[in-house]
C-alpha cells in the first residue's frame, strides 16, 4: 500500500515538473501585455513625508528572443493618491515610460526598469492651492511569478519629482496576449 502512494506521488511530481516549463514560457513569451496594480506611495521632501494608497494601469511589449533574458517597453498611468497631514495635502499622478530588462528562471523572474515620469501635483496648504508638473527620471526593481499567460509581480518604483522623492511599492496582475 505504501509503495502505491509513493508511485502516485512520483507520477504527480513528474507531471507537475513537466507542466511548469510550458506554463512559465507562456507567461514570458514575446507579446503585448496589460496589467493593473495597487500599493502604497510615499512622498518625501524637506518638510513633508506622508503615504497613501496608489494604483496603476500599464501596458507593454515583452521581447523574449534571448533565452533567460526578458526585455520590454512599458507605459503606465499612476495615481499616487493624496498623501496628507492635518494642514497639507498633495495629490500626485503621472504618466511613465520604462525600458525593462530581466532574468527569466521559468515561472519566476526578476527585472529592473528605468525611464521617465511626466508628473503633476496639486498641493493644498490650508485654503491655498498650487499646481506643479515636470518630467524626471524613474527607476524600479521587481519580481514576477507566471502561471500560463497570467503573472503576478511585486515591485518597488522610485520617482524623482524635482525637489521631492516618491516611492511606490505595489503588487500587480499582468495578462500577456
C-alpha positions as CSV (number, residue, x, y, z in Angstrom):
1,X,0.0,0.0,0.0
2,X,2.8,2.5,0.9
3,X,4.6,1.6,-2.4
4,X,1.5,2.6,-4.4
5,X,1.3,6.0,-2.6
6,X,5.0,6.6,-3.4
7,X,4.3,5.8,-7.1
8,X,1.3,8.1,-7.2
9,X,3.4,10.9,-5.6
10,X,6.2,10.4,-8.1
11,X,3.8,10.5,-11.0
12,X,2.2,13.7,-9.7
13,X,5.6,15.3,-9.1
14,X,6.8,14.3,-12.6
15,X,3.6,15.7,-14.2
16,X,4.0,19.0,-12.3
17,X,7.7,19.3,-13.3
18,X,6.8,18.7,-17.0
19,X,3.9,21.1,-16.9
20,X,5.7,24.1,-15.2
21,X,8.2,24.9,-18.0
22,X,5.4,25.2,-20.6
23,X,3.4,27.4,-18.3
24,X,6.4,29.5,-17.5
25,X,7.3,30.1,-21.1
26,X,3.8,31.1,-21.9
27,X,4.0,33.9,-19.3
28,X,7.3,35.1,-20.6
29,X,6.6,34.9,-24.3
30,X,7.1,37.9,-26.6
31,X,3.9,39.9,-27.0
32,X,1.7,42.6,-25.7
33,X,0.7,42.7,-22.1
34,X,-1.6,44.7,-19.9
35,X,-1.8,45.0,-16.1
36,X,-3.3,46.7,-13.1
37,X,-1.6,47.2,-9.8
38,X,-2.2,48.6,-6.3
39,X,0.1,49.6,-3.5
40,X,1.4,52.3,-1.3
41,X,3.1,55.5,-2.3
42,X,5.3,57.7,0.0
43,X,6.1,61.3,-0.9
44,X,9.1,62.9,0.8
45,X,10.7,66.3,0.6
46,X,12.5,68.5,3.1
47,X,9.3,69.3,5.2
48,X,6.9,66.6,4.2
49,X,6.8,62.8,4.4
50,X,3.5,61.0,4.1
51,X,2.0,57.9,2.4
52,X,-1.3,57.0,0.7
53,X,-2.8,54.2,-1.3
54,X,-1.9,54.2,-5.0
55,X,-2.8,52.3,-8.2
56,X,-1.6,52.0,-11.7
57,X,-2.7,50.8,-15.2
58,X,0.0,49.7,-17.6
59,X,0.8,48.0,-20.8
60,X,3.8,47.0,-22.7
61,X,5.5,44.7,-25.2
62,X,7.8,41.9,-24.0
63,X,10.7,40.9,-26.3
64,X,11.7,37.4,-25.3
65,X,14.1,36.4,-28.1
66,X,17.1,35.5,-25.9
67,X,16.8,32.5,-23.5
68,X,16.6,33.5,-19.8
69,X,16.5,37.2,-20.7
70,X,13.4,39.4,-20.9
71,X,13.4,42.8,-22.5
72,X,10.3,45.0,-22.6
73,X,9.0,48.5,-23.2
74,X,6.2,49.7,-20.9
75,X,4.0,52.7,-20.4
76,X,1.7,53.4,-17.4
77,X,-0.6,55.8,-15.7
78,X,-0.1,56.0,-11.9
79,X,-2.4,57.7,-9.4
80,X,-0.1,58.1,-6.3
81,X,-3.0,59.1,-4.1
82,X,-3.2,62.1,-1.9
83,X,-0.6,62.0,0.9
84,X,-1.7,64.5,3.6
85,X,-1.2,65.9,7.0
86,X,-3.8,67.9,9.0
87,X,-2.8,71.1,7.2
88,X,-1.3,70.0,3.9
89,X,-2.2,67.5,1.1
90,X,-0.5,66.7,-2.2
91,X,-2.3,64.9,-4.9
92,X,0.1,63.3,-7.4
93,X,-0.3,61.4,-10.7
94,X,2.0,60.6,-13.6
95,X,2.5,59.0,-17.0
96,X,5.5,56.8,-17.2
97,X,7.6,55.2,-19.9
98,X,10.1,52.4,-19.0
99,X,12.5,50.1,-20.5
100,X,12.7,46.8,-18.6
101,X,15.4,44.1,-18.5
102,X,15.1,40.9,-16.6
103,X,16.2,37.4,-16.0
104,X,13.7,34.6,-16.6
105,X,14.0,31.4,-14.4
106,X,11.0,29.6,-15.7
107,X,7.9,30.6,-13.8
108,X,9.9,33.1,-11.7
109,X,11.7,36.2,-13.0
110,X,13.4,39.3,-11.7
111,X,13.6,42.7,-13.5
112,X,14.9,46.2,-13.3
113,X,13.4,49.2,-15.1
114,X,14.5,52.7,-15.9
115,X,12.6,55.5,-17.7
116,X,10.9,58.8,-17.2
117,X,7.8,60.1,-15.4
118,X,5.7,63.0,-16.5
119,X,4.1,64.1,-13.2
120,X,1.7,66.6,-11.9
121,X,0.8,67.7,-8.4
122,X,-2.0,69.7,-6.8
123,X,-0.8,70.9,-3.4
124,X,-3.2,72.4,-0.8
125,X,-2.0,74.2,2.3
126,X,-5.0,75.4,4.2
127,X,-7.1,77.2,1.6
128,X,-4.3,77.9,-0.8
129,X,-3.8,75.6,-3.8
130,X,-0.9,75.3,-6.2
131,X,-0.2,73.1,-9.2
132,X,3.2,71.9,-10.4
133,X,4.4,69.5,-13.1
134,X,7.5,68.2,-14.7
135,X,9.4,65.3,-16.3
136,X,12.0,63.4,-14.3
137,X,13.8,60.1,-14.1
138,X,12.1,56.9,-12.7
139,X,13.6,53.6,-11.7
140,X,12.3,50.3,-10.3
141,X,13.1,46.7,-9.3
142,X,10.7,43.8,-9.2
143,X,10.0,40.1,-9.3
144,X,7.2,38.1,-11.1
145,X,5.6,34.7,-11.0
146,X,4.0,33.4,-14.2
147,X,1.2,30.9,-14.5
148,X,0.3,30.5,-18.1
149,X,-0.3,33.9,-19.7
150,X,-1.1,35.4,-16.3
151,X,1.6,36.6,-13.9
152,X,1.7,38.4,-10.6
153,X,4.5,40.8,-10.0
154,X,5.7,42.8,-7.0
155,X,7.9,45.8,-7.5
156,X,9.3,49.0,-6.0
157,X,9.5,52.1,-8.1
158,X,11.3,55.3,-7.4
159,X,10.3,58.6,-9.0
160,X,12.5,61.8,-8.7
161,X,10.0,64.6,-8.7
162,X,12.2,67.7,-8.8
163,X,12.7,68.6,-5.1
164,X,10.7,65.6,-3.8
165,X,11.2,61.9,-3.9
166,X,8.3,59.5,-4.4
167,X,8.5,55.7,-3.8
168,X,5.8,53.2,-4.6
169,X,5.6,49.5,-3.6
170,X,2.9,47.6,-5.5
171,X,1.6,44.2,-6.5
172,X,0.1,43.8,-10.0
173,X,-1.7,41.3,-12.1
174,X,-0.5,41.0,-15.7
175,X,-2.0,39.3,-18.7
176,X,0.1,38.5,-21.8
177,X,-1.6,38.1,-25.2
